[in-house]
């Protein structure tokens, strides 16, 4: 169950970053509230996952999911620049996350 909590926590992190962008510096109330809601959910679920998963592994995977998801969502939703190098580095983060999962004792 801890790995599911960690996955959902990472997805919530990705969503709260997108909501933060849409809040335009916390000037739009709806998106500001959604930012805070997803931020709380993300931290709460991360804390549950860290009861079982080693802290270094859990934190790295959580930030990896959030980072990769945010970059991909930026490219899709906000038409941010795509490049071969950017995609290569995203793949490296994904490989690191997979490696951490495979070598985790939890």
Secondary structure as GFF3:
##gff-version 3
##sequence-region A 1 106
A	DSSP	alpha_helix	2	22	.	.	.	ID=ss1
A	DSSP	alpha_helix	29	49	.	.	.	ID=ss2
A	DSSP	alpha_helix	55	77	.	.	.	ID=ss3
A	DSSP	alpha_helix	84	103	.	.	.	ID=ss4
###
